[in-house]
Each structure stands twice: as structure tokens, then as C-alpha cells.
Amino acid sequence: MNRPEFPAAAVEPPAGPALPNRTDQAQAAWQGGWRQGLSYGGLGLPLAFVALPLYVVLPNHYATAFGIPLATLGSLLLAARLLDAVADPWIGHAVDRWFTTGLRRLALAGVMAAVVLALGFRGLFFPPVTGQAALLWWCGGVLAVTYLAYSVLSVIHQAWGARLGGDEAQRARIVSWREALALVGVLVASVLPSVAGLEVSTAVFAGLLAVAMAGAAWAPRPVALGSPATPQTLARAQTGTQPVADTSSPWRTPGFRRLLAVFLLNGIASAVPATLVLFFIRDRLQAPAFEPLFLASYFAAGALSMPLWVRLVQRLGLARAWLAGMVLAVAAFAWAALLGAGDVAGFTAVCIASGIALGADLALPGALLAGVIQRAGHGGRLEGRYFGWWNFATKLNLALAAGIALPLLAAFGYQPGGRDAQALQALTIAYCLLPCALKLAAAGLLHVLWIRGEPR
């Protein structure tokens, strides 16, 4: 289960001007520990920090501070997000080329994206223009560029982690560092704007991003710069030729298609309660004052659970550990359906249990994807393409969740702030039971498509 997935002899890629040699790779390979974990995973913190204000704070800011109509603002934000999602596969293609042409070019692209992201984040909240028309043009243009810069950094970060290679346990550790620090970023971003204001928040983000980018200079170097030594890759090495791949290459890998099917279904199951959680807290539990407690306990449990899931991977393997996380999430949300007004302690327990399950959803699918890339012979060449499509699917999950849950609630007569018993029952079904049904379907799909078969 824990055998290395790279053979002892690997084919060297074409030499690039800045790629480290094999000795340097061995010295800089992933060894674990706090130093390497923070240097690689540290970028996850500012990337998660900036995501929450862009998705949650920005719409409210433009509506309240500048009087932009919500309908107009919603259409603008949706268009920018769709552009960002569609661009992800092409960003992945570019990231693969940057890896191939040398780490210096990759670093330059990352630094440029980080500068654009920091400037765009500040420019969105402090626009230099006035008037609704000018503000809309400014917001739309800057938001599109900011999202693209964010996606470039995200795909580079994910592809770098996948290129570190290793067995299942090591891949889980690598992803756990990234996702645990990302959850810390979410926690900070959920508190800082309301406590210190947007001026301080944008400055703190720029500082965190600069520190993370500087720390990445000490991150472990990829050890899988070429494909595993199959007869095909040996032949290409002898002839000096390399395969030509496009953005559709991951779809030709059966293991990727199977894993993505599970990931999409499970992602929708997780995104539905994320879309509805504030409605459930305010109207079903009638406990809006405890929102910070619920959210903090959820994200903190997710971050602290990462070492537990890594240990479970060593015992069960990645797929079975992920299955256990799905079962835990179903158990937690099924219990939430029994809660009513004032059940603060009970819902806090639900948040902690489901937060622990969140740790599995964040750490294990990405590690499984890294294994798919290795087994397909695409290690060191196509990680960016795979994670470009992976990020596209992540954003699609959020859109599908809203498209499923919100119309369903409207059909049953639910309105925010209402106290109609039938409408609240519909809210409970949509928040608690619908995700359970989707999670169980995802668990069944994982068992049938992945655990029972031999993934390739």
C-alpha cells in the first residue's frame, strides 16, 4: 500500500536552463517536517485568505458602500467567475510549459501573478473611480484579472505538490500541509475584515502573500521531472522526442474520469450545506449570534484533523480513508436534521464532526489525483493540465450546488427570515438530508469505481 510509485530509474526530461540536476533533486526532495511543510504549504494561507473576501465581502461592500443593485452585481460576479472557471484548463497547460522551461520562468510567472493578485485585491475594495457605470466596469475588469492571477498561483501550487511524488501517505501529508494552512487562512479572513477593516485586511494579505512567496524559495523541489520509465517513455528518451499533449489529455486517462466523477458528486454534497448554512443558523436554529462559534469550530476541526487522516491513510489507504470521511459527514448531517431552535450545543457538535470530515475532503482527493497522474505516466509533464480541470470542477460544484438547493427551497416556499413550519422543514431537508443522499451516492460511486476496481 505504501510502496513508492516511482521506479528507481526514471527518464530524465530535456534539460532546461534552470532545472536542478538529479543530485540537487535528491537533496531537495520532500523529507517532511515543519520547515518543508511550511515552505510548500504556506502559499495556501494567503490564497484561502483572499478567496473568502472576494466571494463573500465584495458583493456586500459594493451594494452598501456604492449602492450597486444586487441583481446587476450578481450578474457581473457570475460572468467573472465563469470566465475564471473556463480559463483554468488553459492555465494548467501554461503551467506545464513553465515547469518544462525551467523553475526560474515558473518563479517569475508566480511572482507576477502574486503582484497582480495583491494589487487587484486592494483595487477592488478601494476603486479610484466614481459613478455606478464606472464602478461596474472597474469591478468587472479588475475582478476578472484578479481571479485569473489567483487561478495561476493555485494551479502552480497544486501542480508543484503533485510533482513531489511519493507513496499514498506522503502525498496525503503534502496535500494536508497545503489544506490545513488554507483553513487557517479562512479563519483569519472570516474575522479580520470585521475587526480591523478592509484597509488593514488588504495590507495583511499583501504581507502574507509576500512571506509565502519568499518562503516558497525553500520549498522541496520536484523529484518527478520525467515520466516513469515505461517502454514508451524509454523510446522517447532515446529518440529525444516528447509527446504532444493538449488540455484534453487528462480526459484520456480512465482513472481521472472515474475520480472526477466521485469528486464532482461529493463536491456538490459539500457545497449545498455551505450555500445554506447561514439560512439554517438564522432561521432553523434562530441563533445568528453564534455564527462565529459555528464557523470557527468547523474550520478549526478541519485543520486539526489533517494529521488524523494522514495516519488513517497509512492504515487504510487513500480511497478507504476518504470513504470513512464521507460516512462521518453523513452521520453528522443526519443528526443535524433533528435540531431545532436554540440547539447551539448540538449544532456545535455537528460543526466539529463535519469539520473533521472536511479534513478528508480537502486532503485526500488531491492526493489520489497525484497518484492518477503518476500511474498514467504523466508525472513531471501534465500536472498543470490535470489540476486545471480539477479546479474547473471545484468551481462547477459551487454553481451546481446553488442551482440545486436554492430553486428547491423556493419551490417549497422558503424565504429568508420566515418562520413557516413547512418552509423550515424544506430548509432542513435541503441543508441536512439532500447532502446526505448525495454523499451516500458519492461513497457508493467511490466504492464501485475505485475501491473495487484497479484504478488506472
C-alpha positions as CSV (number, residue, x, y, z in Angstrom):
1,M,0.0,0.0,0.0
2,N,2.8,2.4,0.9
3,R,5.3,1.3,-1.9
4,P,6.8,4.2,-3.9
5,E,5.0,4.7,-7.1
6,F,8.1,5.9,-9.0
7,P,10.6,3.3,-10.1
8,A,14.2,3.6,-9.1
9,A,15.2,4.6,-12.7
10,A,13.3,7.5,-14.2
11,V,13.7,9.1,-17.6
12,E,15.3,12.5,-17.5
13,P,13.4,15.3,-19.3
14,P,15.0,17.5,-21.8
15,A,17.5,19.8,-20.0
16,G,16.1,23.3,-19.2
17,P,18.2,26.3,-18.3
18,A,17.2,26.4,-14.7
19,L,16.1,22.9,-13.8
20,P,18.1,21.3,-10.9
21,N,20.1,18.2,-11.7
22,R,19.3,14.8,-10.2
23,T,21.6,15.3,-7.2
24,D,20.0,18.6,-6.4
25,Q,16.6,17.0,-6.7
26,A,17.6,14.2,-4.3
27,Q,18.9,16.7,-1.8
28,A,15.8,19.0,-2.0
29,A,13.2,16.2,-2.2
30,W,10.3,16.0,0.2
31,Q,11.5,14.8,3.6
32,G,8.6,16.1,5.7
33,G,8.8,18.2,8.9
34,W,7.8,21.7,9.7
35,R,10.3,23.5,7.6
36,Q,9.3,21.8,4.3
37,G,5.7,21.7,5.2
38,L,5.5,25.5,5.8
39,S,7.7,26.4,2.9
40,Y,5.5,24.4,0.5
41,G,2.1,24.7,2.2
42,G,2.5,28.4,3.2
43,L,1.1,29.7,0.0
44,G,-2.2,28.0,0.8
45,L,-2.8,30.5,3.6
46,P,-3.0,33.8,1.6
47,L,-4.7,32.1,-1.3
48,A,-7.5,31.0,1.1
49,F,-7.4,34.3,2.9
50,V,-8.1,36.3,-0.3
51,A,-10.8,33.9,-1.6
52,L,-13.3,34.5,1.2
53,P,-13.5,38.3,0.9
54,L,-13.8,38.1,-2.9
55,Y,-16.7,35.7,-2.7
56,V,-18.4,37.0,0.5
57,V,-17.4,40.5,1.4
58,L,-17.1,42.1,-2.0
59,P,-20.8,41.8,-3.1
60,N,-21.9,43.3,0.2
61,H,-19.3,46.1,0.0
62,Y,-20.3,47.2,-3.4
63,A,-24.0,47.1,-2.5
64,T,-23.7,49.0,0.7
65,A,-20.8,51.4,0.1
66,F,-21.5,52.2,-3.6
67,G,-25.2,51.4,-4.0
68,I,-24.8,48.9,-6.8
69,P,-28.0,47.0,-7.4
70,L,-27.7,43.4,-6.2
71,A,-29.1,41.9,-9.5
72,T,-26.6,43.8,-11.6
73,L,-23.8,43.0,-9.2
74,G,-24.8,39.3,-9.2
75,S,-24.7,39.1,-13.0
76,L,-21.3,40.8,-13.0
77,L,-19.8,38.4,-10.4
78,L,-21.2,35.4,-12.2
79,A,-19.7,36.4,-15.5
80,A,-16.3,36.9,-13.9
81,R,-16.4,33.6,-12.2
82,L,-17.5,31.8,-15.3
83,L,-14.5,33.3,-17.2
84,D,-12.2,32.2,-14.4
85,A,-13.5,28.7,-14.5
86,V,-13.3,28.3,-18.2
87,A,-9.7,29.6,-18.2
88,D,-8.5,27.0,-15.6
89,P,-7.7,24.2,-18.1
90,W,-5.7,26.6,-20.3
91,I,-3.9,28.0,-17.2
92,G,-3.0,24.4,-16.4
93,H,-1.5,24.0,-19.9
94,A,0.6,27.1,-19.4
95,V,1.8,25.9,-16.0
96,D,3.1,22.7,-17.5
97,R,5.1,24.6,-20.1
98,W,6.6,26.8,-17.4
99,F,7.7,23.8,-15.4
100,T,9.3,22.3,-18.6
101,T,11.2,25.5,-19.5
102,G,12.7,25.9,-16.1
103,L,11.9,26.8,-12.5
104,R,13.1,30.4,-12.9
105,R,10.5,31.0,-15.5
106,L,7.9,29.3,-13.3
107,A,9.0,31.5,-10.3
108,L,8.8,34.6,-12.5
109,A,5.2,33.7,-13.5
110,G,4.3,33.1,-9.9
111,V,5.7,36.4,-8.7
112,M,4.0,38.3,-11.4
113,A,0.7,36.6,-10.6
114,A,1.2,37.4,-6.9
115,V,1.8,41.1,-7.6
116,V,-1.3,41.3,-9.8
117,L,-3.4,39.5,-7.1
118,A,-2.3,41.8,-4.3
119,L,-2.9,45.0,-6.4
120,G,-6.2,43.6,-7.7
121,F,-7.4,42.7,-4.3
122,R,-6.8,46.2,-3.0
123,G,-8.1,47.9,-6.1
124,L,-11.4,46.1,-5.9
125,F,-12.1,47.4,-2.4
126,F,-10.7,50.9,-3.0
127,P,-11.6,51.8,-6.6
128,P,-10.2,55.0,-8.0
129,V,-13.4,55.8,-10.0
130,T,-16.8,57.1,-9.1
131,G,-20.3,56.6,-10.6
132,Q,-22.1,53.4,-10.9
133,A,-21.2,52.8,-14.6
134,A,-17.5,53.4,-14.0
135,L,-17.6,51.3,-10.8
136,L,-19.2,48.4,-12.7
137,W,-16.6,48.5,-15.5
138,W,-13.8,48.8,-12.9
139,C,-15.1,45.9,-10.8
140,G,-15.7,43.6,-13.7
141,G,-12.3,44.2,-15.3
142,V,-10.2,44.1,-12.1
143,L,-12.2,41.1,-10.8
144,A,-11.5,39.1,-14.0
145,V,-7.8,39.8,-13.8
146,T,-7.6,39.1,-10.1
147,Y,-9.4,35.8,-10.5
148,L,-7.0,34.8,-13.3
149,A,-4.0,35.7,-11.1
150,Y,-5.4,33.7,-8.3
151,S,-6.0,30.7,-10.5
152,V,-2.4,30.8,-11.9
153,L,-1.0,30.7,-8.3
154,S,-3.4,28.0,-7.3
155,V,-2.6,25.7,-10.2
156,I,1.1,26.2,-9.8
157,H,0.8,25.4,-6.1
158,Q,-1.2,22.3,-6.6
159,A,0.9,21.0,-9.6
160,W,4.1,21.6,-7.6
161,G,2.8,19.4,-4.7
162,A,1.8,16.6,-7.2
163,R,5.3,16.7,-8.7
164,L,6.8,15.9,-5.3
165,G,5.7,12.3,-5.8
166,G,5.8,9.7,-3.1
167,D,3.5,6.9,-1.9
168,E,0.0,7.4,-0.7
169,A,0.9,8.5,2.8
170,Q,3.4,11.1,1.6
171,R,1.0,12.5,-0.9
172,A,-1.6,12.9,1.8
173,R,1.0,14.7,4.0
174,I,1.9,17.1,1.3
175,V,-1.7,18.0,0.5
176,S,-2.6,18.2,4.2
177,W,0.0,20.9,4.8
178,R,-1.5,22.9,1.9
179,E,-5.1,22.5,3.0
180,A,-4.5,22.9,6.7
181,L,-2.8,26.2,6.2
182,A,-5.6,27.2,3.8
183,L,-8.1,26.6,6.6
184,V,-6.0,28.9,8.8
185,G,-6.3,31.5,6.1
186,V,-10.1,31.1,6.0
187,L,-10.3,31.5,9.8
188,V,-8.2,34.7,9.7
189,A,-10.2,36.1,6.7
190,S,-13.5,35.4,8.4
191,V,-12.6,37.6,11.4
192,L,-10.1,40.3,10.2
193,P,-12.3,42.4,7.9
194,S,-15.0,42.9,10.6
195,V,-12.5,43.5,13.4
196,A,-9.8,45.6,11.7
197,G,-11.4,46.8,8.5
198,L,-10.7,46.4,4.8
199,E,-7.7,48.8,4.8
200,V,-5.8,46.6,7.3
201,S,-7.1,43.4,5.7
202,T,-5.7,44.2,2.2
203,A,-2.3,45.2,3.8
204,V,-2.2,42.0,5.9
205,F,-3.0,39.9,2.8
206,A,-0.2,41.6,0.8
207,G,2.2,40.9,3.7
208,L,1.1,37.2,4.0
209,L,1.5,36.7,0.3
210,A,5.0,38.2,0.2
211,V,6.1,36.0,3.1
212,A,4.6,32.9,1.5
213,M,6.2,33.6,-1.9
214,A,9.6,34.2,-0.2
215,G,9.2,31.0,1.8
216,A,8.5,29.0,-1.4
217,A,12.1,29.5,-2.3
218,W,13.0,26.9,0.3
219,A,10.2,24.5,-0.8
220,P,11.2,21.0,-1.8
221,R,12.0,20.6,-5.5
222,P,10.0,18.2,-7.6
223,V,11.6,14.7,-7.9
224,A,9.4,13.6,-10.7
225,L,10.5,15.8,-13.6
226,G,10.0,13.0,-16.1
227,S,7.5,10.2,-16.7
228,P,8.0,6.8,-15.1
229,A,10.3,4.5,-17.1
230,T,7.8,2.7,-19.3
231,P,8.8,1.2,-22.7
232,Q,7.1,4.2,-24.4
233,T,9.0,6.8,-22.3
234,L,12.3,5.0,-22.8
235,A,11.8,5.1,-26.5
236,R,11.0,8.8,-26.4
237,A,14.2,9.4,-24.3
238,Q,16.3,7.5,-26.8
239,T,14.9,9.4,-29.8
240,G,14.8,12.7,-28.0
241,T,11.1,13.2,-28.7
242,Q,8.4,14.2,-26.3
243,P,4.6,13.6,-26.7
244,V,2.4,16.5,-27.7
245,A,-0.4,17.0,-25.2
246,D,-3.3,19.4,-25.1
247,T,-5.8,20.4,-22.5
248,S,-7.9,17.3,-23.2
249,S,-5.1,14.9,-22.2
250,P,-6.4,14.2,-18.7
251,W,-9.7,13.1,-20.1
252,R,-8.0,10.2,-21.9
253,T,-7.0,8.8,-18.6
254,P,-9.7,6.4,-17.2
255,G,-8.6,6.9,-13.6
256,F,-9.0,10.6,-13.9
257,R,-12.5,10.3,-15.3
258,R,-13.6,8.0,-12.5
259,L,-12.0,10.0,-9.8
260,L,-13.5,13.3,-11.2
261,A,-17.0,11.7,-11.2
262,V,-16.7,10.9,-7.5
263,F,-15.1,14.3,-6.8
264,L,-18.0,16.2,-8.5
265,L,-20.7,14.3,-6.8
266,N,-19.0,14.6,-3.4
267,G,-18.3,18.3,-4.0
268,I,-21.9,19.1,-4.7
269,A,-22.8,17.3,-1.5
270,S,-20.4,19.5,0.4
271,A,-21.3,22.7,-1.4
272,V,-25.0,22.5,-0.7
273,P,-24.7,23.0,3.1
274,A,-22.0,25.6,2.5
275,T,-24.6,27.6,0.4
276,L,-27.3,27.2,3.0
277,V,-25.5,27.2,6.4
278,L,-26.3,30.8,7.3
279,F,-30.0,30.3,6.4
280,F,-30.1,27.3,8.7
281,I,-28.4,29.0,11.6
282,R,-30.5,32.1,11.4
283,D,-34.0,30.6,10.6
284,R,-34.0,27.0,11.8
285,L,-31.7,27.3,14.8
286,Q,-32.5,31.0,15.4
287,A,-29.0,31.6,16.7
288,P,-27.3,34.2,14.5
289,A,-25.2,35.4,17.4
290,F,-23.4,32.1,17.4
291,E,-22.4,32.2,13.7
292,P,-18.7,32.9,14.6
293,L,-18.6,29.9,17.0
294,F,-20.1,27.5,14.5
295,L,-17.9,28.6,11.6
296,A,-14.7,28.7,13.7
297,S,-15.3,25.2,15.2
298,Y,-16.0,23.8,11.7
299,F,-12.8,25.2,10.1
300,A,-10.6,24.6,13.1
301,A,-11.7,21.0,13.3
302,G,-10.9,20.6,9.7
303,A,-7.4,22.0,10.1
304,L,-6.7,20.0,13.3
305,S,-8.0,16.8,11.8
306,M,-5.3,16.6,9.0
307,P,-2.8,14.6,11.0
308,L,-5.5,12.1,11.9
309,W,-6.4,11.5,8.2
310,V,-2.8,11.1,7.3
311,R,-2.5,8.3,10.0
312,L,-5.6,6.7,8.7
313,V,-4.2,6.7,5.2
314,Q,-1.3,4.7,6.5
315,R,-3.7,2.0,7.8
316,L,-6.5,2.0,5.1
317,G,-5.1,3.7,2.0
318,L,-6.3,7.0,0.5
319,A,-9.6,5.8,-1.0
320,R,-10.8,3.9,2.0
321,A,-9.9,6.8,4.3
322,W,-11.8,9.2,2.1
323,L,-14.8,6.8,2.2
324,A,-14.6,6.9,6.0
325,G,-14.7,10.7,5.9
326,M,-17.9,10.5,3.7
327,V,-19.5,8.2,6.2
328,L,-18.6,10.6,9.1
329,A,-20.1,13.5,7.2
330,V,-23.4,11.6,6.6
331,A,-23.6,10.7,10.3
332,A,-23.1,14.3,11.4
333,F,-25.6,15.8,9.0
334,A,-28.3,13.2,9.6
335,W,-28.2,14.2,13.3
336,A,-28.4,17.9,12.3
337,A,-31.9,17.2,10.9
338,L,-33.2,16.6,14.4
339,L,-32.1,20.0,15.7
340,G,-34.4,23.0,16.3
341,A,-34.4,26.5,17.7
342,G,-31.8,27.1,20.3
343,D,-29.8,23.9,19.9
344,V,-26.5,25.6,20.0
345,A,-24.5,22.9,21.7
346,G,-25.9,20.2,19.4
347,F,-25.1,22.2,16.2
348,T,-21.6,23.0,17.6
349,A,-21.0,19.2,17.9
350,V,-22.3,18.8,14.3
351,C,-19.8,21.5,13.1
352,I,-16.9,19.8,14.8
353,A,-17.8,16.3,13.4
354,S,-18.5,17.6,9.9
355,G,-15.3,19.7,10.2
356,I,-13.3,16.6,10.8
357,A,-14.9,15.1,7.8
358,L,-14.0,18.2,5.9
359,G,-10.3,17.4,6.5
360,A,-10.7,14.2,4.5
361,D,-12.4,16.0,1.6
362,L,-9.6,18.6,1.4
363,A,-6.5,16.3,1.9
364,L,-7.3,13.0,0.2
365,P,-8.9,13.6,-3.2
366,G,-5.9,15.8,-4.3
367,A,-3.5,13.1,-3.1
368,L,-5.5,10.5,-5.1
369,L,-5.2,12.7,-8.2
370,A,-1.5,12.9,-7.8
371,G,-1.4,9.1,-7.9
372,V,-3.5,9.0,-11.0
373,I,-1.1,11.3,-12.7
374,Q,1.9,9.1,-11.7
375,R,0.3,5.9,-12.8
376,A,-0.8,7.4,-16.2
377,G,2.9,8.2,-16.9
378,H,2.2,11.9,-16.9
379,G,4.3,12.7,-13.8
380,G,6.5,15.7,-14.4
381,R,4.7,16.8,-17.6
382,L,0.9,17.3,-17.2
383,E,0.2,18.1,-13.6
384,G,-1.0,21.6,-14.5
385,R,-3.5,20.3,-17.0
386,Y,-4.9,17.8,-14.5
387,F,-5.3,20.5,-11.8
388,G,-6.6,23.0,-14.2
389,W,-9.6,20.7,-14.9
390,W,-9.7,19.8,-11.2
391,N,-10.2,23.5,-10.3
392,F,-12.8,23.9,-13.0
393,A,-14.7,21.1,-11.4
394,T,-14.4,22.7,-8.0
395,K,-15.9,25.9,-9.2
396,L,-18.6,24.0,-11.1
397,N,-19.5,22.3,-7.8
398,L,-20.4,25.7,-6.2
399,A,-22.5,26.7,-9.2
400,L,-24.4,23.3,-9.3
401,A,-25.0,23.4,-5.5
402,A,-26.6,26.9,-5.8
403,G,-28.6,25.7,-8.8
404,I,-29.9,22.7,-7.0
405,A,-30.6,24.0,-3.5
406,L,-31.9,27.5,-4.0
407,P,-34.6,26.7,-6.5
408,L,-35.6,23.7,-4.4
409,L,-36.1,25.9,-1.4
410,A,-38.0,28.5,-3.4
411,A,-40.3,25.8,-4.8
412,F,-41.3,24.8,-1.2
413,G,-42.0,28.4,-0.2
414,Y,-38.9,29.2,1.9
415,Q,-38.0,32.9,2.3
416,P,-35.0,34.1,4.4
417,G,-36.3,35.3,7.7
418,G,-39.5,33.3,7.5
419,R,-40.9,31.1,10.3
420,D,-43.4,29.0,8.3
421,A,-43.1,25.4,9.6
422,Q,-43.4,23.8,6.2
423,A,-40.7,26.1,4.7
424,L,-38.4,25.5,7.6
425,Q,-38.9,21.7,7.1
426,A,-37.9,22.2,3.5
427,L,-34.8,24.1,4.6
428,T,-33.8,21.2,6.9
429,I,-34.3,18.7,4.1
430,A,-32.2,20.8,1.7
431,Y,-29.4,21.5,4.3
432,C,-29.2,18.2,6.0
433,L,-30.8,15.3,4.1
434,L,-30.1,16.3,0.5
435,P,-26.3,16.4,1.2
436,C,-26.5,13.1,3.0
437,A,-28.2,11.5,0.0
438,L,-25.5,13.0,-2.3
439,K,-22.7,11.9,0.0
440,L,-24.0,8.3,0.1
441,A,-24.2,8.3,-3.7
442,A,-20.6,9.6,-3.8
443,A,-19.5,6.9,-1.4
444,G,-21.2,4.2,-3.4
445,L,-19.5,5.6,-6.6
446,L,-16.1,5.6,-4.9
447,H,-16.6,2.0,-3.8
448,V,-17.7,0.8,-7.2
449,L,-15.5,2.8,-9.5
450,W,-12.3,3.0,-7.3
451,I,-12.1,0.6,-4.4
452,R,-13.5,-2.5,-6.0
453,G,-11.6,-1.9,-9.3
454,E,-7.9,-1.4,-10.0
455,P,-7.7,2.4,-10.8
456,R,-5.6,3.4,-13.8
